[in-house]
Structures are given as structure tokens and as C-alpha cells.
Amino acid sequence: MSNMKLLKVLLFFVSLNLGLFQNHWAKAEQIDYIVAIVEDEVILNSELQREAQIITQRLTANKVSLPPDNVLKRQVLERVIVDKLQRHLAKTSGINITNDMTQGAIADIARKNNMDTEQFKEQLKAQGMNYKDFEENVRHEIVINQLRGREIGGRINVTDSEVEHYLETQGDVDLDKSQYHLGHILIALPESASSNVIQKAKQRADDTVERLRANADFKQIAIEMSDGAQALQGGDLGWRTLSQMPTIFVDTVSKMKSGDISDPIRSPSGFHIVKLFESKGTSKQAHLQTKTKVRHILIKTNELVDDAEAKKRLLNLKARIMDGDSFESIARAHSEDKGSAIKGGDLGVVLPGAMVAQFETAMNNLPINQISEPVQTEFGWHLIQVLSRETQDNNADFKKNQAREAIRERKIEEETELWLRRLRDEAYVEIFQDRL
């Protein structure tokens, strides 16, 4: 019997037993029960209630009116389901986060808040936050980022012609100037939706726009109606330049005034409704740009090669280089980045933002010609060597780099939305509506 079938049988008997106690649930709130099954895991009522309480506290602190309890539970449950699916996929994909990575990320957060790690721990304690819970949340965020990097990042390609077109059509408009505070509601569509399903979703979107233009509270409507990732934040996308928005929003938002509600905007994932809360401008500046000539050796992890083995291999390769073997020959023989391996690991001259964050941070901290310790990214483990650096004021290259990054961010956001919807649609999920 497969694990899934066995789980269903067990859950059937669990459900029967729980049914025997149904009359006692009101008197014995401590009895927990299953509200949903996601692949081979379950979601307990206690987990749903805990997450709902956190969301409720956050919304109350932000002075957002709460929707009816059943609506909030539905939204929170969908969030937990998608989170479980991503964790499940990360586990089956062999993604494993070391304690060093987690602690390094927390140290970075502390540094950005002008504190060391111990001071940051005390600050969390003073705010009533458990450090172990915070640590687990950070580890989870790293796992999800690595998963999305693997599943989505490799599919994103930005061509030179796209950069040139971007700069010709809107580069000077939004790389340095206006910022927009946006709200977003998504009425989602499944892949290959029928015309009838599309028409019903369009009617829901039109009705929602009508309610919003009649002064309904946008954030409350977003919590009730939106299928977007920010639904439980009241649909708040925060401040963005045009370059940081999904491509389909740009033309609409650039013509909106503060307080405006857009007509429904169609995309493969559904119908989008955007509100412009407010906008502001910034001034242009000269930009110093550092060009770094860098090379690397990559060892990927898989079912046979875990993190410890990958690091061990790289440390052995580093020792050989330090003993006189050439970096180029080692990279050609051992690097699993086939594109750079044939060039002796050479990645050429890279600009800021061109590499993933962990790689770029290590690269920027390396003295010229020194070889790094093993560095982990979503692509695997790397040895990095910087061959040269050049810093100059180059506004033209800065604009190209910013345009390339803006296009990439747009594509990632759009692809992530589709990927999450596909992940949800294709997964085995059973929700016990009578227990919500």
C-alpha cells in the first residue's frame, strides 16, 4: 500500500473516532482535529487557529477592519496550504539549510538594524518575540527562497533587446523618479479555464471594482476577496517604482491619480485590480558602479551529494589549488557549471545585482586573487576567486543594469504567481469544510 493510501485509511479511522467525540468538542476545546490534508501532511485546527491569531493581531495593529471569521479562516487556510506545499517540494527536492546560513542571515538582519546578534536577540525578547521561533521563520524563508530560485530563477532570461526596448520606452521615466504605493486584489483563474469560468471571474472582478469605487474599504475587500499573495496584508504591495511592478500594471498605474481604482486587468493568472494609495518622486544621482572579474567552481547537491560532501569536495579542490594546481584546470575538470567550466570557471566581468545575493556578498568581500571558503547559494556550493575590480561613475551602464534587473524582477514576480497557482491546482488537497 502506498504512503498516500495508507495515510488516507488512517485519516478515515481518525475522522471516525473524532466523530464520536463531536458532541464533546464544545466542552473540550483542548481536543485537536484535522481541518485539511495536503499531500502526505495534515493541517490541524490548532495550527490554523495559531496562524489566524497572528494575522488578526497584525491586522488589528495596522487598524485594518477584520472580515467575518469564516472568510479570514479561508484565507489563512489557503496561505497555510501553499506554505505546506512549498515546504513539501523543498524537502523532496533535497533543499537543506545549514545552521551557518541561518545564523548568517540573522546577523545580516541585525546589522541592518545597527545591532550585533546579541543586541538583536535582546530586542526581540523585549518585543515579546521568541528567538527560536524567529530563527525558524528565517530558516523557512531561506528554504522558500532557494526553492523558488531553483524552480523559477533558472527559467528567467533577459535579453539585450528587451533591455534596449525598456530603456527606449520607459527607462528615463521610472529608473530614478516616481514611486507608487499600491494595493492589489487578484481574482484568480485556474489554468485552461473554460469560457464560463472566465466570465464568472470577470463578473466578480467588475463587481469588486464597483464596490471599491463606492468607497468600500480596500484592505478589507482584499482580505475577503483576493487570491493574491498579499491578501492577508490587505493587498498592500508597498512602495514600488514602475520598474518594480508587474509589466501589465505599468501603463495603467502611470496614468492613475492617488485614490484611483483600476479597471480589471487580465493576465494568465486571473483578473487584477489595483489601487494607487499615493505617489512621490525622487531625484536623479550619479552612480558609482563596480565591475568585478570573477571565476568560480560549482558543486551541486543532490540525492547522493549532501551539503557536507559538497563542502568537503570544494575544500579538497581549494587545497590542491593552494598547492600549485591551476584554478582553470581544476574548474574544467570538476565544476558542475558547464557554461563556465569550459572557460576555466570564468564568469567574465559582472555588474552589481547580476549574481545571487550570497554569491555577490562573498565576492564583494574577497580580496583580489584570494579564494573563498565554500559559499552556498540556491545553485549549490561555490569556490570564488576575484581577479580584478574597477569602480567608475557610469550612468549608462547603471541604467542598463537597473533595467535588466527591473525586467528580471517583473518576470520573476509574474512567474512566481503562476507557479504558486499551478502548485496549488496540481496538488492533492482535501479540506474538511464542516470543521472550519
C-alpha positions in Angstrom: 0.0 0.0 0.0 1.4 3.4 -0.9 2.1 6.0 1.8 -0.7 8.2 0.5 -3.3 5.4 0.5 -2.1 4.3 4.0 -2.4 7.9 5.2 -6.0 8.2 3.8 -7.0 5.0 5.6 -5.5 6.2 8.8 -7.2 9.5 8.5 -10.5 7.8 7.8 -10.4 6.0 11.1 -9.1 9.1 12.8 -12.1 11.0 11.4 -14.5 8.3 12.6 -13.0 8.5 16.1 -13.2 12.2 16.1 -16.8 12.0 15.0 -17.6 10.0 18.2 -16.3 13.0 20.2 -18.1 15.6 18.1 -20.6 16.3 20.8 -17.8 17.0 23.3 -15.8 19.4 21.2 -17.7 22.4 22.5 -16.9 21.4 26.1 -13.4 20.2 25.4 -11.6 22.8 23.3 -8.3 21.1 24.0 -9.2 18.2 21.6 -7.4 18.9 18.3 -8.6 17.7 14.9 -7.7 17.7 11.3 -9.1 20.5 9.0 -7.2 19.7 5.8 -4.9 17.2 4.2 -2.0 18.5 2.0 -0.2 15.8 0.0 1.1 13.5 2.8 0.7 16.0 5.7 -2.2 17.3 7.7 -3.2 20.7 8.9 -4.6 20.7 12.5 -7.2 23.1 13.8 -4.7 24.3 16.4 -2.2 25.2 13.6 -4.9 27.1 11.7 -6.1 28.9 14.8 -2.5 29.9 15.7 -1.8 31.3 12.3 -5.2 33.1 12.3 -4.4 34.7 15.6 -1.1 36.0 14.3 -2.8 37.5 11.3 -5.6 39.0 13.4 -3.1 40.7 15.7 -1.2 42.1 12.7 -4.3 43.4 11.0 -5.6 44.9 14.3 -2.2 46.7 14.9 -2.5 48.1 11.4 -6.0 49.3 12.1 -7.5 47.1 9.3 -11.1 46.1 9.8 -11.4 42.3 10.2 -13.6 40.3 7.8 -16.0 37.7 9.1 -14.3 34.8 10.9 -15.1 32.3 8.2 -13.6 34.5 5.5 -10.5 35.1 7.5 -10.1 31.3 8.2 -10.5 30.5 4.5 -7.7 33.0 3.5 -5.4 31.8 6.3 -6.0 28.2 5.4 -5.1 28.8 1.8 -1.9 30.5 3.0 -1.0 27.5 5.2 -1.8 25.1 2.3 0.5 26.9 -0.1 3.2 27.1 2.6 2.9 23.4 3.2 3.2 22.6 -0.5 6.3 24.7 -0.8 7.9 23.0 2.2 6.9 19.6 0.9 8.5 20.4 -2.5 11.6 21.8 -0.9 12.0 18.6 1.2 11.6 16.3 -1.8 14.0 18.5 -3.8 16.7 17.9 -1.2 17.0 21.5 -0.1 18.7 21.6 3.2 19.7 24.8 5.1 22.7 24.7 7.4 22.7 26.4 10.7 25.6 28.7 9.5 23.3 30.0 6.7 20.5 30.7 9.2 22.8 32.5 11.6 24.4 34.4 8.8 21.1 35.7 7.7 20.1 36.7 11.2 23.4 38.5 11.6 22.7 40.4 8.4 19.2 41.4 9.7 20.8 42.6 13.0 23.5 44.6 11.1 20.8 46.3 9.0 19.2 47.4 12.3 22.6 48.7 13.6 22.9 45.9 16.2 25.0 42.9 16.7 23.3 39.5 17.1 23.2 39.5 20.9 21.6 43.0 20.9 19.1 41.9 18.3 18.2 38.9 20.5 17.5 41.2 23.4 15.4 43.5 21.2 13.3 40.5 20.1 12.9 39.5 23.7 11.8 43.0 24.7 9.1 42.9 22.0 7.8 39.6 23.3 9.1 37.5 20.4 10.6 34.1 20.9 14.1 33.9 19.4 13.8 30.2 18.4 10.5 31.0 16.6 12.2 33.9 14.8 15.2 31.6 13.9 12.8 29.0 12.4 11.0 31.7 10.4 14.3 32.9 9.0 15.3 29.3 8.1 12.0 28.8 6.4 12.3 32.0 4.4 15.7 30.8 3.2 14.3 27.4 2.2 11.5 29.1 0.2 13.8 31.5 -1.5 16.1 28.6 -2.5 13.2 26.6 -3.8 11.9 29.5 -5.8 15.4 30.1 -7.1 15.5 26.6 -8.4 12.0 26.3 -9.7 11.7 29.8 -11.2 15.1 31.6 -11.3 16.6 29.3 -13.9 13.7 29.9 -16.3 14.1 33.7 -16.3 16.1 35.2 -19.1 16.5 38.8 -20.0 17.8 39.6 -23.5 19.8 42.7 -24.6 16.9 43.6 -27.0 14.5 43.6 -24.0 16.8 46.0 -22.1 17.2 48.3 -25.1 13.4 48.3 -25.6 12.8 49.0 -21.9 15.2 52.0 -21.9 13.7 53.4 -25.2 10.1 53.2 -23.9 10.3 53.9 -20.2 13.8 53.8 -18.8 14.1 57.5 -18.1 10.6 57.6 -16.7 10.9 55.3 -13.8 14.5 54.3 -13.0 15.1 57.4 -10.9 11.9 59.2 -10.4 8.4 58.3 -9.3 7.4 55.8 -6.6 3.9 54.4 -6.1 2.2 53.0 -3.1 -0.1 50.2 -4.5 -2.9 48.0 -3.3 -3.7 44.8 -5.3 -6.6 42.3 -5.5 -6.4 39.2 -7.6 -9.4 37.2 -8.8 -7.6 34.0 -9.8 -8.2 31.7 -12.7 -7.1 28.1 -13.0 -5.0 27.1 -16.0 -7.1 26.1 -19.1 -10.2 27.8 -17.5 -13.4 27.4 -19.5 -15.1 30.5 -21.0 -17.8 30.1 -18.4 -15.3 30.2 -15.5 -13.5 33.2 -17.1 -16.8 35.1 -17.4 -17.8 34.4 -13.8 -14.3 35.6 -12.6 -14.6 38.7 -14.8 -18.1 39.5 -13.2 -16.6 39.1 -9.7 -13.8 41.5 -10.6 -16.3 44.0 -12.1 -18.5 43.8 -9.0 -15.4 44.3 -6.8 -14.3 47.4 -8.7 -17.9 48.8 -8.3 -17.8 48.2 -4.6 -14.4 49.8 -4.2 -15.4 52.9 -6.3 -18.4 53.2 -4.0 -15.9 53.7 -1.1 -15.7 50.2 0.3 -12.6 49.7 2.4 -9.9 48.4 0.0 -7.9 46.5 2.6 -10.9 44.7 4.0 -12.2 43.8 0.5 -8.7 42.5 -0.3 -8.7 40.2 2.7 -12.2 38.9 1.8 -11.8 38.6 -2.0 -8.2 38.5 -3.1 -6.3 35.3 -4.2 -3.1 37.2 -4.2 -0.1 36.6 -2.0 -0.6 39.9 -0.1 -4.3 39.3 0.6 -3.7 39.0 4.4 -1.8 42.2 4.3 -4.9 43.9 3.0 -3.5 43.6 -0.6 -0.7 46.1 0.2 2.2 45.9 -2.3 4.1 48.7 -0.6 6.1 51.4 -2.4 7.3 50.5 -5.9 8.8 52.2 -8.9 7.3 51.4 -12.3 10.3 49.1 -12.9 9.4 47.0 -9.8 5.8 46.4 -10.9 4.4 43.6 -13.0 4.6 44.6 -16.6 0.8 44.5 -17.0 0.4 47.2 -14.3 2.8 49.8 -15.7 0.6 51.6 -18.4 -2.4 51.7 -16.0 -0.6 52.9 -12.9 1.4 55.6 -14.7 -1.9 57.2 -15.7 -3.6 56.9 -12.3 -4.1 59.6 -9.6 -4.0 59.0 -5.8 -7.1 57.1 -4.7 -7.9 55.8 -8.2 -9.2 52.2 -8.7 -8.2 50.5 -11.9 -10.5 48.5 -14.2 -9.8 44.7 -14.0 -6.5 43.9 -15.7 -6.4 40.4 -17.3 -3.3 38.2 -17.1 -2.8 34.4 -17.3 -3.3 34.1 -13.5 -6.6 36.0 -13.4 -8.0 39.5 -13.1 -6.1 42.1 -11.2 -7.5 45.2 -9.5 -5.0 48.0 -8.5 -5.5 50.9 -6.2 -3.0 53.8 -6.1 -2.9 55.0 -2.5 -0.3 57.7 -3.2 2.8 58.6 -5.2 6.0 60.5 -4.7 9.1 61.5 -6.7 12.9 61.2 -6.1 15.9 62.9 -7.7 18.5 61.5 -10.0 22.0 60.9 -8.8 25.3 60.0 -10.2 26.1 56.3 -9.8 29.3 54.6 -8.9 29.5 51.2 -10.4 31.9 48.4 -9.6 32.8 45.9 -12.3 34.2 42.6 -10.9 36.0 40.0 -12.9 35.3 36.7 -11.2 35.5 32.9 -11.6 34.2 30.0 -9.7 33.9 26.3 -9.2 30.4 24.8 -8.5 29.5 21.6 -6.8 25.7 20.8 -6.8 23.9 18.9 -4.2 21.6 16.0 -5.0 20.4 12.7 -3.6 24.0 11.4 -3.5 25.9 14.6 -2.6 24.7 16.4 0.5 26.0 19.8 1.8 28.8 18.3 3.9 30.1 16.3 0.9 29.9 19.3 -1.4 31.9 21.4 1.0 34.4 18.6 1.6 35.0 18.3 -2.2 35.5 22.1 -2.6 37.9 22.3 0.4 39.9 19.5 -1.2 39.9 21.3 -4.6 41.0 24.5 -2.8 43.9 22.7 -1.1 45.1 21.5 -4.5 45.0 25.0 -5.9 46.8 26.4 -3.0 49.4 23.6 -3.5 50.0 24.8 -7.1 47.4 23.3 -9.4 45.8 25.9 -11.6 42.3 27.2 -10.9 41.5 26.8 -14.6 42.3 23.1 -14.9 40.5 22.3 -11.6 37.4 24.2 -12.8 37.4 22.4 -16.2 37.7 19.0 -14.6 35.4 19.4 -11.6 33.0 22.4 -11.9 29.3 21.5 -12.5 28.6 24.9 -14.0 29.2 23.6 -17.6 28.9 27.0 -19.2 31.8 28.5 -17.2 33.8 25.2 -16.6 34.9 25.1 -20.3 36.4 28.6 -19.7 38.2 27.6 -16.6 35.4 28.8 -14.3 35.5 32.3 -15.8 32.2 34.2 -15.3 33.6 37.3 -17.0 33.0 40.8 -15.7 29.9 41.1 -13.6 27.9 44.1 -12.5 26.1 44.7 -9.2 22.9 42.7 -9.0 24.0 40.2 -11.6 24.7 37.4 -9.2 22.5 35.9 -6.4 22.9 37.6 -3.1 25.0 35.1 -1.2 27.5 34.8 -4.1 27.7 38.6 -4.6 28.2 39.2 -0.8 31.1 36.7 -0.7 32.5 38.1 -4.0 32.4 41.7 -2.8 34.2 40.8 0.5 37.1 38.9 -1.2 40.5 40.5 -1.7 41.7 40.2 -5.3 43.2 36.8 -6.1 42.1 35.2 -2.8 40.0 32.1 -3.0 36.9 32.0 -0.8 35.7 29.3 1.6 32.8 27.2 0.2 29.8 29.5 -0.3 26.2 28.1 -0.5 23.6 29.5 -2.9 20.4 28.0 -4.3 22.5 26.6 -7.2 24.9 24.6 -4.9 28.3 25.3 -3.3 31.0 27.5 -4.9 34.7 28.4 -4.6 35.0 32.0 -5.7 38.1 34.0 -6.9 38.0 37.7 -7.8 40.6 38.5 -10.4 40.1 42.3 -10.7 37.7 45.2 -9.7 37.1 48.5 -11.3 34.8 51.3 -9.9 33.7 54.2 -12.0 30.9 56.6 -12.5 29.0 55.1 -15.4 25.4 56.2 -15.6 24.7 54.5 -18.9 25.8 51.1 -17.7 24.0 51.7 -14.4 20.7 52.3 -16.3 21.2 49.1 -18.4 21.9 47.1 -15.2 18.9 48.6 -13.5 16.7 48.0 -16.5 17.9 44.4 -16.7 17.2 43.8 -13.0 13.8 45.5 -13.3 12.8 43.3 -16.2 14.0 40.2 -14.3 12.1 41.2 -11.1 8.9 41.6 -13.1 9.3 38.3 -14.8 10.1 36.5 -11.5 7.0 38.1 -9.8 4.8 37.1 -12.7 6.2 33.6 -13.0 6.0 33.1 -9.2 2.3 33.9 -9.2 1.7 31.4 -11.9 3.9 28.8 -10.3 2.2 29.0 -7.0 -1.2 28.8 -8.6 -0.1 25.7 -10.6 1.4 24.1 -7.5 -1.9 24.6 -5.7 -4.0 23.3 -8.6 -2.0 20.2 -9.2 -1.5 19.1 -5.5 -3.6 16.7 -3.5 -5.6 18.9 -1.1 -8.7 17.9 0.9 -10.4 20.4 3.0 -13.0 19.4 5.7 -15.3 22.3 5.3 -17.6 21.2 8.2 -14.7 21.6 10.6 -13.8 25.1 9.8 
